[in-house]
């Protein structure tokens, strides 16, 4: 990584929003390039919730739209879920000031989730499905070719460990995903970006944050427990989360246990990887995001 959080904060002088934005947009540009998230002529629907992540995502894509050697459209979309006390004027005013085209989808998912979720159970699963259905439908209606979500590095790693610890499966949150019916492509440009960097940037920008009355009001969420575990690892061993993220890009299928993924039963000759898969082990490794400063569109 070419610029760390400690490098950004020099001496006692607080970092400016521009300084904090630089590593974020580099990492996002890298992820977009690695996974070919956006192409020439795409219409990108940016899902804006009112949280720090989606505000940062919008800033990143507006910056890249101005700098990138390709042309793509941006349409911001907010799903008004009917939460009590939701300030409906905040996002429209913010987006008008930026001059960003936007749509507001009104769907009372809040009531449905409250009615259908048993007492003591988390609302996340049902809320996510309803929200996803509404956003997918709107993307088709407006001809969006990409749906951009604000999930960051920690979101991906939390999902990985949630699936491992509570679902007994090895799966994370992909940077790019096609919906089951093939009609939508979801992208996560902030996939390489640490949450801490987003939080610092959002604070410097003083975004008009709108809290979620569904998610944030639930005590003892397992995702929060996993998030605290990851944060503790990073405090004690800086760089560990980038190593875990990087491991998801370097998978040796012959050294896992999935019989559908690898033909263990058919082994009889020297396998393609075999013991040689261990020969190049280097636990120190290279920086996960090395070389980001060389991206021409981010100058």
C-alpha positions in Angstrom: 0.0 0.0 0.0 1.5 3.3 -1.0 0.0 5.5 1.7 -1.0 4.3 5.2 -3.2 6.0 7.7 -0.2 7.0 9.8 1.4 8.6 6.8 -1.7 10.6 6.1 -1.7 12.1 9.6 1.6 13.9 9.9 2.7 15.4 13.2 -0.3 16.9 14.9 -1.9 18.6 11.9 -5.3 16.9 10.9 -5.5 15.5 7.4 -7.6 17.3 4.9 -10.4 15.6 3.1 -8.4 15.7 -0.1 -5.5 13.8 1.6 -7.8 11.3 3.1 -9.6 10.8 -0.2 -6.4 10.0 -2.1 -5.8 6.4 -0.9 -9.5 5.7 -1.1 -9.8 6.6 -4.7 -6.6 4.8 -5.6 -7.8 1.5 -4.0 -11.2 1.9 -5.6 -9.6 2.5 -9.0 -7.6 -0.6 -8.5 -10.6 -2.7 -7.7 -12.6 -1.3 -10.6 -9.7 -2.2 -12.9 -9.1 -5.6 -11.4 -12.7 -6.8 -11.8 -13.6 -4.7 -14.9 -16.5 -3.2 -12.9 -17.3 -0.3 -15.2 -17.0 0.0 -19.0 -17.5 2.6 -21.6 -21.1 3.6 -21.9 -22.3 2.0 -18.6 -25.1 3.6 -16.6 -24.2 3.2 -13.0 -26.9 3.2 -10.4 -25.3 4.3 -7.1 -27.3 3.1 -4.1 -27.2 5.9 -1.5 -28.4 5.0 2.0 -27.3 8.1 3.8 -24.4 6.3 5.5 -20.7 7.1 5.4 -19.9 4.3 2.9 -22.4 5.2 0.2 -21.5 8.9 0.4 -17.9 8.0 0.0 -18.8 5.7 -2.9 -20.6 8.5 -4.7 -17.6 10.8 -4.3 -15.3 8.2 -5.7 -17.4 7.5 -8.7 -17.9 11.2 -9.5 -14.1 11.7 -9.3 -13.5 8.8 -11.6 -16.2 9.9 -14.0 -14.3 13.2 -14.4 -10.8 11.5 -14.6 -11.2 8.1 -16.3 -10.6 7.6 -20.0 -14.1 6.1 -20.4 -17.5 7.7 -20.3 -20.2 6.4 -18.0 -23.4 7.8 -16.4 -24.2 8.1 -12.7 -27.7 8.0 -11.2 -28.0 8.1 -7.5 -30.9 6.1 -6.0 -32.2 6.1 -2.4 -34.7 3.6 -1.1 -37.1 5.3 1.4 -38.1 2.3 3.5 -40.7 4.1 5.6 -38.6 4.3 8.7 -40.2 6.5 11.4 -38.5 9.8 11.6 -36.5 9.3 8.4 -35.5 12.8 7.2 -36.8 12.6 3.6 -35.4 16.1 2.7 -31.7 15.4 3.4 -30.6 13.3 0.4 -32.6 15.2 -2.2 -31.1 18.5 -1.0 -27.6 17.0 -0.9 -27.8 15.5 -4.4 -29.3 18.7 -5.9 -26.4 20.7 -4.5 -24.0 18.2 -6.2 -25.9 18.3 -9.4 -26.3 14.5 -9.4 -29.4 13.0 -11.1 -31.3 10.9 -8.6 -34.4 8.9 -7.9 -36.2 8.2 -4.6 -37.9 4.8 -4.4 -40.7 4.7 -1.7 -41.4 1.2 -0.4 -42.6 0.5 3.2 -40.2 -2.3 3.9 -39.8 -1.1 7.5 -43.4 -2.2 8.4 -43.1 -5.5 6.6 -39.8 -6.4 8.3 -41.2 -5.5 11.8 -44.4 -7.5 11.2 -42.6 -10.6 9.7 -39.6 -10.8 12.0 -40.2 -12.8 15.2 -39.4 -11.1 18.5 -35.7 -11.4 19.3 -34.6 -12.3 15.8 -32.5 -10.0 13.6 -34.1 -8.1 10.8 -31.1 -8.1 8.4 -32.0 -11.1 6.3 -35.5 -10.1 5.3 -34.7 -6.4 5.1 -31.8 -7.2 2.7 -34.0 -9.3 0.4 -36.7 -6.7 0.2 -34.2 -3.9 -0.4 -32.4 -5.9 -3.0 -35.7 -6.7 -4.9 -36.7 -3.0 -5.0 -33.2 -1.9 -6.2 -33.0 -4.6 -8.8 -36.4 -3.7 -10.2 -35.6 0.0 -10.4 -32.3 -0.7 -12.1 -34.1 -2.5 -14.8 -36.7 0.2 -15.2 -34.1 3.0 -15.6 -31.8 0.9 -17.8 -28.9 0.8 -15.4 -26.1 -1.6 -16.5 -24.4 -1.5 -13.1 -25.6 -1.3 -9.5 -22.9 0.2 -7.2 -23.0 -0.7 -3.5 -20.8 0.8 -0.8 -19.5 -2.3 0.8 -15.8 -2.0 1.9 -13.0 -4.4 3.0 -14.4 -5.1 6.4 -17.9 -5.9 5.0 -16.3 -8.5 2.7 -14.2 -10.1 5.5 -17.1 -10.0 8.0 -19.2 -11.9 5.5 -16.4 -14.4 5.0 -16.2 -15.2 8.7 -19.9 -15.1 9.2 -20.3 -17.8 6.5 -17.5 -19.9 8.0 -18.5 -19.6 11.7 -22.3 -19.7 11.4 -23.0 -21.1 7.9 -20.2 -23.8 7.6 -19.3 -22.6 4.1 -16.4 -20.7 2.5 -17.9 -17.7 0.8 -17.4 -14.0 1.0 -18.9 -10.9 -0.7 -17.7 -10.7 -4.3 -16.5 -7.4 -5.8 -18.7 -8.1 -8.9 -21.8 -10.2 -9.0 -24.5 -11.0 -11.6 -28.0 -11.5 -10.2 -29.6 -14.9 -10.5 -31.9 -13.9 -13.3 -28.9 -12.4 -15.2 -30.6 -8.9 -15.5 -28.4 -7.0 -13.1 -24.7 -6.6 -12.4 -23.7 -5.5 -8.9 -20.3 -3.9 -8.2 -18.5 -3.0 -5.0 -15.8 -0.4 -5.9 -14.8 0.0 -2.3 -13.9 -3.7 -1.9 -10.2 -2.9 -1.2 -10.8 0.1 1.1 -10.5 -0.1 4.9 -13.5 1.1 6.8 -11.3 3.3 9.0 -10.2 5.3 6.0 -13.9 5.8 5.0 -14.8 6.9 8.5 -12.0 9.5 8.6 -12.9 10.8 5.2 -16.6 11.0 6.0 -15.9 12.9 9.2 -13.6 15.4 7.3 -16.4 15.9 4.7 -19.1 16.2 7.4 -21.5 14.2 5.3 -25.2 14.5 6.5 -25.3 11.0 7.9 -28.7 9.3 8.3 -28.7 6.4 10.8 -30.6 3.2 10.2 -33.3 2.5 12.8 -33.4 -1.2 11.8 -29.8 -2.3 11.8 -28.2 0.0 14.4 -30.9 -0.6 17.0 -30.4 -4.4 17.2 -28.2 -5.5 20.1 -25.7 -8.4 20.0 -25.6 -8.8 16.2 -23.2 -11.6 15.3 -21.8 -9.4 12.5 -20.8 -6.9 15.1 -19.1 -9.6 17.1 -17.2 -10.7 14.0 -16.4 -7.1 13.2 -14.9 -6.5 16.7 -12.8 -9.7 16.3 -11.4 -8.4 13.0 -10.7 -4.9 14.4 -8.8 -6.5 17.3 -6.6 -8.5 14.9 -5.8 -5.4 12.9 -4.9 -3.4 16.1 -2.6 -6.2 17.3 -1.2 -7.1 13.9 -1.5 -4.2 11.4 -1.8 -5.5 7.8 -3.5 -8.8 8.8 -6.8 -7.9 7.2 -5.2 -7.0 3.9 -3.5 -10.4 4.1 -6.8 -12.2 4.6 -8.4 -10.2 1.8 -5.4 -11.0 -0.5 -5.8 -14.7 0.4 -9.2 -14.7 -1.3 -7.5 -13.8 -4.6 -5.0 -16.7 -4.3 -7.0 -19.9 -3.9 -5.5 -23.4 -4.2 -8.6 -25.6 -4.9 -6.5 -28.8 -4.4 -5.7 -27.7 -0.9 -9.3 -27.3 0.3 -11.8 -30.0 1.0 -14.5 -29.3 -1.6 -15.0 -32.5 -3.7 -17.2 -30.6 -6.2 -14.4 -28.0 -6.8 -11.6 -30.4 -7.2 -11.5 -34.0 -8.4 -9.9 -35.8 -5.4 -11.4 -39.1 -6.4 -9.8 -39.0 -9.8 -6.2 -38.5 -8.5 -3.8 -41.0 -9.9 -1.1 -39.0 -11.5 0.9 -36.0 -10.3 -1.7 -33.3 -9.7 -1.2 -29.8 -11.2 -0.5 -28.2 -7.8 0.2 -31.0 -5.4 2.9 -30.3 -2.8 4.3 -27.6 -5.1 1.5 -25.3 -4.0 3.5 -24.8 -0.7 6.8 -24.0 -2.5 6.1 -20.3 -2.9 4.8 -19.6 0.6 5.9 -16.2 1.8 3.9 -15.2 4.8 5.4 -11.7 4.9 4.3 -11.3 1.3 4.0 -8.2 -0.8 1.8 -5.3 0.0 -1.7 -6.1 -1.2 -2.3 -2.9 -3.0 1.3 -2.1 -4.2 1.6 0.0 -7.3 -1.6 1.9 -6.9 0.1 5.2 -7.3 0.9 4.3 -10.9 -2.7 4.3 -12.0 -2.8 7.1 -14.7 -6.5 7.9 -14.2 -5.8 8.9 -10.6 -3.2 11.5 -11.1 
